Amino acid sequence: MKRFILINCIFLMFISISHNTFSYDIKDDEKTLSIVTPIWDDWTNKDETGFYFELINLIYKPLGYKTDISFTPFARAFRLIELKKADLMFSLYSRDENSEVLTSQHPIDAGTVLIIFDNKLSWNGMSSLHKQNVIMPRAYKYHQYITEDFIPMEIKDSEQGMAMFLHGRAPYFVTHYVEMLKLQKEHNIDPTKYRTEVLMQRNLHVGYAKTEKGAKLREIFDKKMSEIIQNGVIEKLYKKWNIKQLVNFQIDTPNSRTVVL
């Protein structure tokens, strides 16, 4: 009987130690960045290269951070940040402090939005969209920034949007320039039949979970970005990835700096 009790005590001690060790192993690592993002060519490549990833490594790696990257659609990435189940994502419009997520002070992309339409249509800027059906990805929330009175046809993603546009479901299709250019190449879009114009530009930022860790990560990002903007490192990074845009960096000085690449 005593032997049975002893064996049970040892077993319970083992279970207790195993449980404590397991709990320690899965404890959140403050030095691990949980990144959620779609795959965008030259920005967030599947092999974990690209401008955004290199920028994040440049800023956080010297401080001992490592990355844990998960590829997921944009809408799901935003939801994970919103639910505080990941640390950061890319390409969010700037939000105020009352928002459900945090955004960096410094932009990371000029946020060029392109629109495609039949060459037979005239183009007078955003006013051409008056009372028109316009296809756009739901997650990007472009309807909030288009000042004209139009009819948004919100869809799941850019692939679905281009397919609908080519089948004549609406005269206009709008999406981020990276996705537009990729889809035009994939669908072998005839430039003599279709016309592409810049609809708008709104700076895009890094998005962070609204947590203590997220606030700290944002603070680190903006401080380091100020340095690499002023010393020209950011310009070299844009050129390395052949990113040719107009980016207005509002740095924490009385002056702003525009980088033309």
Buried (B, 14 or more C-beta within 10 A) or exposed (E): EEEEEEEEEEEEEEEEEEEEEEEEEEEEEEEEBBBBBBEBEBBBBEEEBBBBBBBBBBBBEEEEBEBEBEBBBBBBBBBBBBEBEBBBBBBBBBBEEEBEBBBBBBBBBBBBBBBBBEEEEEEEEBEBBEEBEBBBBBBBBBBEBBEEEBEBBBBEBBBEBBBBBBEEBBBBBBBBBBBBBBBBEEBEBEEEEBBBEEBBBBBBBBBBBBEEBBEEBBBBBBEBBBEBBEEEBBBEBBEEBEBEBEBEBBBEEEEEBEBEB
